[in-house]
Amino acid sequence: MNELETSERLTIRLTAIALPDWAKVGVSALRQMPCVDILAANDPLDDKPVDIVLNFGHYSETIYQQYGTGRLGFWFFRFAGQDRDVIAATKDASAAAMALEVSLWAKLADDSTICLYQSIGQHELFAPWRAVPRSLAKAAQFPARAVTRYLSKGELVAHNAELLVISPAPIAGLFAQAVAIGGKVIHKLFYREQWFIVAGKGNDLLPDPSQYQWLLNPPADSFWADPFPIEQDGRVWILLEVLPFATWRGYLVAVELFADGSHGAAQTILTQDYHLSYPFIFEWQGELYMLPEAGESRAVTLWKCEQFPARWTKAATLLNDICFTDATLIEHEGRWWLFLTIGEPDGICLNDELHLYYADSPLGPWTAHSDNPVKSDARNARPAGNLFYRDGVLYRPTQDCATVYGKATILNRIDRLDSEGFSETPVGRINADWRKGCLCTHTLSRSEHYWAVDGLHLLPRWADLFKR
């Protein structure tokens, strides 16, 4: 049963006559639900029973006493694990170099509280001001998600909240934050951030990137990232993104690996009038397909290989009008599953929320998972390479973007994947200290016998004055 089929109606009373701007989207989402009635703070009750009292802000005893509680509680938000203002919570989280937690809670008639929804969002130490609008954009959606789950299950669904309480910022933390901001300014002035790639042969569950056999170091005018190895006709290739610093528009290339540890030249395989990256490649019914990241196009487009490596034609549009990152496919127990993070550049961060879709074939049509987003956690939501099986267990590489984009790669074991639920457990981590000067690492991809990882280092801006 879903909210469109239930006969139950819910009355939600707001505690604010003038809603904050960030809350208006959330109220609009609730109004679109056919079984929900919204009462403004100054609307007369007329003895109408209230199911939910909704406060778009942190808990306040004064507001609670004024409006009371509904049958399903008094709903309110917490930031950084506490009943406090989001801006103060953001400042303290930055000083503590921690991700920013935001959650929706219900205080029930017996004075007990339960968490209804929790999200861990990206929070860059050198740019804390970005976290506030992103976190509020997510928080606005939590009431509608909690109501949907209530109507689906017939009861309030408690979220297993993770305790991430952050104390007020100490002087040392504020100093560390200032150092981080200053360091970022220096990096921008004198260096470029350049991604590079390493690859090796082996089947370890979590390879050691420091033991690489191939180093794919790009020229000084671009970076190379998002590697995907592919074994084809006895030869080994890496498909990857090239991003020229002059245009900041990525395109896709193939680089052949040779047995002596060297590699061939980069052969362009796909360019478009929008940015391309993350050339996820897979085989289906004896044919090769590629699903590049093309969020700028707002379409998840599948490409079929006509002649490897350089001839590709459009095979299908899987999803339309969607701002996404790093779409990744896997066939599991007779169904195809599509993993991707969804957000908006001026709203929910693209690194925070994982969405799932399923279909009978990679061509679709695709059905959205009923629990979307199935994960809201910048520490390990965004895909970081192809999923793979080991001893009958399915694993998913992800990015840790909690405090820095692409800071580390997390390996998750998938514990449940079906149309009714999804869960996974982190079981391994690749930090960026595997090579001197490496600052970030955000892709782990495999073919049958080979693996590839990327890393980020700083390149002096004057380096492109010299030819390799």
C-alpha angles and dihedrals in degrees: 000000000000134000092269092058101043121100092208117107124204126208114207120192119202121216097211126072090196109039119216111251094250092056096055093080090052094050090047090054090052093048090055091060106095094215098053128089118194123210120193119226092258098042114116114250096212089198089300110152114241119219100186133019105204121201114186094209142047121306117289122183089207093056091043092054091046098051103022122202135299130226088272095038144255106303120210141153134251126201123202088358095298143091096255144112115291094231093054090045090051093052092050093046090052092050090049091048090234134136115258116253121205123179144172118229137185124214107205131209091263089057092251119131131214131188112240099182138000134187133185109208137197110268116178113207093216094047108036093156090072092064097065101064092037093052093045091048088057095042091055089065096050098084093054090047092050092047091049091052091047092052091046096049100030092234140058109284112219117218116223093239121206114223109237104160114170121201122222110286116273121217090254090055093050089049091051090051091051090049090051092051092047091048091052091051091051091048091052093048100046107018144044122219106239126188120211134179139233128187139186145174119254146086104237112146089237112018122213105240091200088069093061123151097198129045116195104194113180126221117267094260097065147014132242119215146147098052122197118184119214129184111213129171093339094311130104123224137178117215111204148158121262115199116186113211090220095063107016088215113123128217134182130255140173123227121191119222119218128208093244092064096261127112139212130247121286110266115202111235105168137014130170137175087260134055118286129191142139099054097203106192131190142159125244128173091349094307132105120238132183130203108192124192105255104159092152089066092052089223131102100221127188119210128201123213114238095174123003128269106001111028118079132159130192111265103176146337105239099186132006137206094017133130104220146152136217103353110204129187134205134171109227129173095340097316135090116233127201118204121192141140118241131199143118129260091235096036136025110020114254091227098057114063128055119205128192132206130178136201142163092250136013088255091065150176090218128212121204116237112253091233097052121183086043091185133022104187126115089201094074114353105097115082117249104184143328122324116241142187125237120180090342094308122117118225131192125198114216140177127251102220097155098118103001129023109258094358095154143347119250124199113213128194110219109228099176133016118166139111092275101048151358132205137160139178128218109240104165145016137204110204122198096249094090092101130032111262094014112139105175140013121191113161134065114173134167144196122191095286106007139064134197133198132181130214139190126229135164119262119197110244091232091059093088089063087076128064120230 
